[in-house]
Amino acid sequence: MTFRPGGCRFLWIPIEKKKAFPIKTDTLNLTEGPIVRDLIEYSIPILLSNLFQQLYNSIDVAVLGRFAGPTPLGAVGVAGSLINLLIGFFLGIATGASVLYAMHYGAGDKPGLKKLIDAAMLLSALCGLLISVVGMVFSEDLLRWMGTPEELLPDAVLYLQIIFAGTLATMFYNVGAGMIRAEGDSRRPLVYLVVGGLSNLVLDVLMVAVLHWGAAGAAIATVAAQAISAVLVILRLTKLDPAYRLDLLHPDFHGLALWDVVRISIPCGLQGSMYNISNLLVQASINGFGAVAVAGVTTYYKLDAFIYMPMGALSLAISTYVGQNIGAGKFGRVKKGIRFGVWAGALSSLAVGLCIILFARPLLSLFTTDEATRQVSLGVMPFLAPFGWTLGFSDVLGGAIRGAGQAGKVTLITALCICVFRIAWIFTMLPIFQDIRVVYLCYPLSWMLSSLVMTIFYFKGSVIGKTIRSAAEAA
């Protein structure tokens, strides 16, 4: 695999280097201007989107914990592992599509963009429908396989089936928002998510606190809010440049473009799910310690997710940044952007982790009033909160490598260092030490391993790393 200015040889639909798009007032051209300033400006709306997405998800937990009790709360926690698996896959698909989109956008290739938009939306529809049907049919089987406590099972099954029913809307939002961001517009997806999140809050209070529909009400509120965000994204895609905007009445599906999207996006989707595939086994192990342990760990996870938001935002930003600059043939800008992204992601995540440790009790009180649940949450915190920053190297470097088109290699590293390692750890260590803290320990160890291997691959094996070194040697 080799790069050439204005194109990538690994694409079936080659990038046609045209005159770059003029800079719009509502988008950022990441191939020009100050690197750090533009990356920060581009990343902040993504970070706010991730923050609001987590608040969006935390609303269900907070409302259920205060108005419905520990059983519905635990049910949503059990189902959450499967839902996070889906979300990871959706975000991965969206990242893969946005990488391709950024490459063609950076090159000013309007015909290529038109093919990609139609192919990406077709893939979204097919994946969304398949996941909905399979998920609704096998929800109970999956939850039983995870060893879900019987008292949590009815609520968990109903909650999960309703969420699966709304998969299509979630897929459309994530993939569509990814392509909008690839143009340098990270603000509109944030606005659409805020609208959906506020809708979720209002519907959650209505259906859980007022109508007392429990876990089912929380699921209905979530699906309805996701549908609102998806409609807003689709409407935006229909208003892009007439040469490549989404035309719902006259789609133009191009087989090779669809294959490009599949070949880049599916590995990204699998990589996005790898953490959560291993987490299913981890959750199954936690389930064996009882309903209170499940509720406590679920509550802490809602805080822990905030630690990964800065690095997650920078990972997405770096993917777009690298893709646009590769499309434009500007390899000299790539190294500085990646270096800034890695350290900014790690340090900001470390700061969030320390804040969570310092303000643990008042933060946990937002989600639960049950002291036993809080104690479990406080027990898991020392194993996760101080070490989340170590994943920044893996996430941001992985985003850079994906942005260069090597999504499959990132998926392989994640599969081995996260998924396989955690499974091996649980199966070998938990039978020896019957202690829930053994389960917690698999997280920081896998993060450090993943970051170490990803860093070595970036410098020694990745195409983007080799290209940067070649450019430096030539200079």
Secondary structure, DSSP 4 states (H G I P E B T S, - for coil): --EETTEETT-SS-----PPPPPPTTS--TTSS-HHHHHHHHHHHHHHHHHHHHHHHHHHHHHHHHHT-HHHHHHHHHHHHHHHHHHHHHHHHHHHHHHHHHHHHHHT-HHHHHHHHHHHHHHHHHHHHHHHHHHHHHHHHHHHHTT--TTTHHHHHHHHHHHHHTHHHHHHHHHHHHHHHHTT--HHHHHHHHHHHHHHHHHHIIIIIIS--HHHHHHHHHHHHHHHHHHHHHHHHTTS-TTT---SSS----HHHHHHHHHHHHHHHHHHHHHHHHHHHHHHHHHTT-HHHHHHHHHHHHHHGGGGHHHHHHHHHHHHHHHHHHHTT-GGGHHHHHHHHHHHHHHHHHHHHHHHHHTHHHHHHTT---HHHHHHHHHHHHHHTTTGGGHHHHHHHHHHHHHTT-HHHHHHHHIIIIIIHHHHHHHHHTTTS--HHHHHHHHHHHHHHHHHHHHHHHHHT-HHHHHHHHHHHH-
